[in-house]
Amino acid sequence: MSNLRRVPLLVVLAILLAATGFATTLRHPTNPSELPNGLSISINAESTALYCTGLSSALPGRISFFNTASASRTLSVSVVSNLGTTWSGTVELAAHAGQIVQPRLVDAPATHRTKSGHVSTVTTSYGVAVQISGGGVVGDEIQGNASVPCSSQGVTRWYATGFNTLVGSDTSLSLYNPTGTEAVLNVSIFGANGFSAPEDLQGISVPAHAQEEIDLGHDVVNTANVGVGVKVVRGSLAIVGVQDSLGTTSFDEGVNVPEVQSWFPAVTTANDATAEIRLANPNNHIANVSVDVSLGNFKIVPQTVTLAPFTTGLVTITPNPAIPVAGYASLSLHSNVPVVAGLATGEDNWIALSSPQAPSQAYVVRDFTGLGFDRASVTNTSSRSVTLHVTTFGATSQSKDVTTHGITLAGGTTTSLATLISTPLTRPAETYLVTSSRPSAIVTLTLPSRPRGLYVIAPLDGR
């Protein structure tokens, strides 16, 4: 680590920042964890923050930032690895422009020598804190087909479900502490047979401005559909679930609270695909869960499941003889008690995980992966109509190039983003800011795949 710190700063940042046109300064880690973020507050805020965790040296990964504001922003970036090495610098982000940070490029590969003398490479994981000179900036982590938005603050409660620790799957919780004090957490596990609280997952500490990984497979061995509940008893944490399922990586942003209603507007029904709504019941009451399936003009009986207290279960959407093969289905989930839901999609023996999107009022849609989209849709989850506006930022746009389109979307309906802007979205060169007159919209994105709909990713909503 001392050798790394002697590397000239300009050289380090030339590797760290995969773009041009930025200034560099050395900064010490700050504690901006209480600062709000871009889309959730006024664009004129004096300062905002983003926290990103989940990337590792196992595969090439990056964090992509985009500035929706009409004024430039300065990003003070601090990167820390689970090995304790740190780097800091600044990025100048022009109005309506993007910038990329690649944490793994500044980290010399760590090695480990076994008792037999074999030398293996140690996987390094990263946490990133970004303090921003104003509002309107969002960030997204990308690693292969996996993508997850950076968060604007740490949380004290976090839930996710659907993880596999079966042979061929690796699952971990990536934790970043954005505060200046130690954080302490307890982890609860939900499974088909009920609740557990492994001793070594209680009272885990994460130092200030540090990043840690928890390997769930160490305590939950060879198990499918694992639910997780995290309670941060001191401080707050940015948390992402990371799963490698037979080589397919997925990032799960989880949810802060269980819900009695959730939406999954783009679920594949394609042949040879698998799609399951995986569920965890964190209550001491029985959960009766019903999933309404909307698919073209087909009339489909709601799919139901009953979950005993503190257990997991699932509803199979594909393959399911009650649900035709007819493109994307839109699902609405209802439960008598709050539950945790997740979507598992894949084929053969592997799955990719995604969490339900909470309805919001603003989203940024940008081709962060560089793969384009198979589907980009907007759903109105309320029973009342809303007015949608789409602001388009061109690939090289300045303020004068921004155009806005408006449309009314009836309650309980879905439309494609391509319809709103009258432009195909297979490989979009532009970035879109989608706003709703009320916080009842959900934007859903899927990446190209065969069969269709295997990779569902979250847009950026400034949380």
Disulfide bonds with the S-S distance in Angstrom:
Cys52-Cys150 2.12
